[in-house]
């Protein structure tokens, strides 16, 4: 069974991934990122341990989303390969 701390960390990771996709990696400064999520920088460190671990989890989440998106679009896509990067960036 997954504990509540693991679930909260996963939810924070997803929310922070949304922030990064909208605003860029620079948006991962602890205090501003925490404020966007309605929490504190100390709580982010509680869930992630270090800022490096937070960044690693968020980037892994984004990479996972990207992989799922590419797998779903390239199998039956009518998008020309030269337009795939722009289309993918807009969809993310």
C-alpha positions as CSV (number, residue, x, y, z in Angstrom):
1,X,0.0,0.0,0.0
2,X,1.2,3.5,-0.9
3,X,1.5,5.8,2.1
4,X,0.2,9.4,2.2
5,X,3.7,10.9,2.0
6,X,4.4,9.1,-1.3
7,X,1.0,10.2,-2.7
8,X,1.6,13.8,-1.6
9,X,5.1,13.8,-3.2
10,X,3.7,12.5,-6.4
11,X,1.0,15.2,-6.4
12,X,3.6,17.9,-5.8
13,X,5.8,16.5,-8.6
14,X,2.9,16.6,-11.1
15,X,2.0,20.1,-10.0
16,X,5.6,21.3,-10.2
17,X,5.9,19.7,-13.7
18,X,3.0,21.8,-14.8
19,X,4.7,24.9,-13.5
20,X,8.0,24.0,-15.3
21,X,6.2,23.4,-18.6
22,X,4.4,26.7,-18.3
23,X,7.2,28.9,-17.0
24,X,10.5,27.0,-17.4
25,X,13.0,25.4,-15.0
26,X,13.8,28.7,-13.4
27,X,10.4,28.5,-11.8
28,X,11.7,25.8,-9.5
29,X,13.1,28.2,-6.9
30,X,11.9,26.7,-3.7
31,X,10.0,29.7,-2.1
32,X,8.2,30.8,-5.3
33,X,7.4,27.2,-6.3
34,X,6.1,26.5,-2.9
35,X,4.0,29.6,-2.9
36,X,2.4,28.6,-6.2
37,X,1.4,25.3,-4.7
38,X,0.1,26.8,-1.5
39,X,2.8,25.2,0.7
40,X,6.2,26.2,2.1
41,X,9.7,25.7,1.0
42,X,10.3,23.6,4.1
43,X,7.4,21.3,3.2
44,X,9.0,20.8,-0.3
45,X,12.2,19.8,1.4
46,X,10.3,17.5,3.7
47,X,8.8,15.6,0.8
48,X,11.9,15.7,-1.5
49,X,14.9,15.9,0.8
50,X,16.9,18.2,-1.4
51,X,16.2,20.7,-4.2
52,X,18.3,18.4,-6.5
53,X,16.0,15.5,-5.8
54,X,12.9,17.7,-6.4
55,X,14.3,18.9,-9.8
56,X,15.2,15.3,-10.7
57,X,11.7,14.0,-9.9
58,X,10.1,16.9,-11.8
59,X,12.3,16.4,-14.9
60,X,11.6,12.6,-14.8
61,X,7.9,13.3,-14.6
62,X,8.1,15.6,-17.7
63,X,10.2,13.0,-19.5
64,X,7.5,10.4,-18.7
65,X,4.8,12.7,-20.0
66,X,6.8,13.3,-23.1
67,X,7.3,9.6,-23.8
68,X,3.6,8.8,-23.3
69,X,2.7,11.7,-25.6
70,X,5.1,10.6,-28.3
71,X,4.1,7.0,-28.2
72,X,0.4,8.0,-28.6
73,X,1.0,10.4,-31.4
74,X,3.6,8.7,-33.5
75,X,1.7,5.4,-33.9
76,X,-1.2,6.9,-35.8
77,X,-0.1,10.5,-36.5
78,X,-0.6,12.4,-39.7
79,X,1.8,15.0,-38.5
80,X,4.9,15.3,-40.8
81,X,8.1,14.5,-38.9
82,X,9.5,18.0,-39.5
83,X,6.5,19.4,-37.6
84,X,6.5,16.9,-34.7
85,X,8.7,18.9,-32.4
86,X,6.6,22.1,-32.6
87,X,3.4,20.1,-32.3
88,X,4.7,18.3,-29.3
89,X,5.9,21.5,-27.6
90,X,2.5,23.0,-28.1
91,X,0.7,20.0,-26.6
92,X,2.9,19.8,-23.5
